[in-house]
Structures are given as C-alpha cells and as structure tokens.
C-alpha cells in the first residue's frame, strides 16, 4: 500500500443545517444541537411453509420510519419563534399543519454533501430538560416529530 494516497475521508456530523419549509426562516429558530431519527426499516411478515421446519419465509410488508428528534437550547421568546408556535398550535389547539423538513449535511466549505427531505412532519412530543438548582446546565428543549417518509439525495 506504499505510494498510494488516500482520497476519501468520511464526513463529520457536526456541520449541518435544518430547514422547516413553510414554517420558519429565522436562523435562531432553526439551530439544533442534535438531529436523530433519520432511519428506515422494513416490517416483515413470517410465512411458515408446510413440511419445511428448518426456517420461516420472511416477506417484506412495509417500511417503517423512526420519529425525528431535534434538540436545542431553549429559546425564551415564544411569540417570535414560529416552530414552537407550530408545536403549540398542535398541542393546545389541535391544529396540525404538516411541514416538510430538510436536513442538509455540509462539508468544510459549507457545500451540501447530502440532503434528507422529510415529508409531512407533524409535532408528536415537546419536552424541556429538568430544572435543577444543583447544576448550571443549559435548558434543552426536545422536539419530536412523526413523519410519513424521507428521501435522500446528494448535495442540496
């Protein structure tokens, strides 16, 4: 392997951007500490064949998408924060307005490497970290969303 150059390094997961299409364009409202739940799996149905006792046939039935979880330091002015208003509309007034969300992973130059387009996301859970007088920790709010599916594409 001597003399060969390495021309590929896996991307780092700390440089990304989240966009709530049609909900918010405020930079502070769109800053998230972590994004998780971008996963998909198949549900399978087992089929037992008569006379074959060594195994069961497993047939793919449908895809199942995990809930998306976004975490960030709590924003203090609720009136100006449209994402929290969108959540509160769902939880307090039962007004559900699905939104499409883009999660864009970027390289060191700020260019998009990969984009996950999350379709028809709706609020599922909103929680705030524990308030503890014995710690000097930032208050973290967690936004959990259910969605139909996501698509993946290279770049933006």
C-alpha positions in Angstrom: 0.0 0.0 0.0 3.0 2.3 0.0 2.9 5.1 -2.5 -0.9 5.2 -2.6 -2.7 8.3 -1.4 -6.0 8.3 0.5 -8.5 10.4 -1.4 -11.6 9.8 0.8 -12.5 10.7 4.3 -15.9 10.2 5.8 -17.8 13.4 6.5 -18.1 14.8 10.0 -21.5 15.0 11.5 -21.4 18.4 13.2 -21.8 20.7 10.2 -25.5 20.6 9.2 -28.5 22.7 8.6 -32.2 22.1 9.3 -34.9 23.9 7.3 -38.6 23.8 8.2 -40.1 24.6 4.8 -43.2 26.9 5.2 -42.8 27.2 9.0 -39.8 29.2 9.8 -36.9 31.0 8.2 -35.5 32.5 11.5 -31.8 31.4 11.9 -32.1 31.2 15.7 -35.3 29.2 15.4 -33.6 26.7 13.1 -30.4 26.0 15.1 -30.4 22.5 16.6 -27.8 20.8 18.8 -28.7 17.3 17.6 -30.8 15.7 14.9 -31.8 12.0 15.2 -34.4 9.6 13.8 -33.4 9.6 10.2 -33.8 5.8 9.8 -36.0 3.4 7.9 -36.6 -0.3 8.2 -38.8 -3.0 6.8 -41.5 -4.7 8.7 -41.6 -8.4 7.9 -44.3 -11.0 7.9 -43.4 -14.6 8.6 -44.7 -17.4 6.4 -44.4 -21.0 7.5 -44.3 -23.4 4.7 -45.8 -26.8 5.3 -43.2 -29.6 5.6 -40.3 -27.2 5.8 -39.3 -27.0 9.5 -35.8 -25.6 9.2 -36.9 -21.9 8.6 -39.7 -19.5 8.1 -40.0 -17.3 5.0 -39.8 -13.6 5.9 -41.6 -11.4 3.4 -41.2 -7.6 3.4 -44.5 -5.8 4.1 -44.0 -2.1 4.5 -41.4 0.4 5.5 -41.3 2.0 9.0 -39.7 5.3 9.7 -38.5 6.3 13.2 -39.6 9.6 14.8 -37.4 12.6 14.1 -35.9 14.1 17.3 -34.4 17.6 17.3 -32.7 19.1 20.4 -31.6 22.6 21.1 -31.0 25.2 23.8 -34.4 26.5 24.8 -35.5 29.8 23.2 -37.0 32.3 25.6 -39.3 34.4 23.5 -42.2 32.2 22.4 -44.0 34.9 20.5 -41.3 35.3 17.8 -40.5 31.6 17.4 -42.6 30.0 14.8 -41.5 26.4 15.3 -42.7 26.5 18.9 -45.9 28.2 17.8 -46.4 25.4 15.3 -45.9 22.9 18.1 -48.3 24.8 20.4 -50.9 25.0 17.7 -50.9 21.2 17.6 -50.8 20.6 21.3 -53.1 23.4 22.6 -55.5 23.9 19.7 -55.2 20.6 17.8 -54.3 22.3 14.6 -52.0 20.0 12.7 -50.2 21.6 9.7 -47.8 19.1 8.2 -44.4 20.5 7.2 -41.6 19.3 5.0 -38.2 19.5 6.7 -34.8 19.4 5.0 -31.7 18.2 6.9 -28.5 19.1 5.0 -25.1 17.7 5.9 -22.3 20.1 4.6 -18.6 19.8 4.0 -15.9 22.1 5.5 -16.6 24.7 2.7 -20.3 24.9 3.5 -21.3 22.9 0.4 -24.1 20.4 0.7 -23.0 16.8 0.8 -26.3 15.0 1.4 -29.9 16.1 2.0 -32.6 14.3 3.7 -36.1 15.6 2.7 -38.6 14.7 5.4 -42.2 14.7 4.2 -45.3 15.7 6.1 -43.8 16.0 9.6 -46.2 16.8 12.5 -45.5 17.5 16.1 -45.5 14.4 18.4 -43.8 15.5 21.6 -42.3 18.6 23.1 -40.2 18.3 26.3 -37.9 20.5 28.3 -34.9 19.2 30.3 -35.1 19.1 34.1 -34.6 22.3 36.0 -32.1 21.6 38.7 -30.7 24.2 41.2 -27.6 22.0 41.8 -26.4 22.2 38.2 -25.5 25.0 35.9 -26.7 23.4 32.7 -28.4 24.9 29.6 -32.1 24.1 29.4 -32.6 21.8 26.4 -35.9 21.6 24.6 -36.6 18.4 22.6 -38.9 18.4 19.6 -40.2 15.1 18.5 -41.9 14.7 15.1 -43.8 11.9 13.3 -43.5 11.9 9.5 -44.5 9.9 6.5 -41.1 9.2 4.9 -37.9 10.8 3.8 -35.9 10.8 0.5 -32.2 11.2 0.3 -30.2 13.0 -2.4 -26.6 14.0 -2.9 -26.0 17.7 -2.5 -28.8 20.3 -1.9 
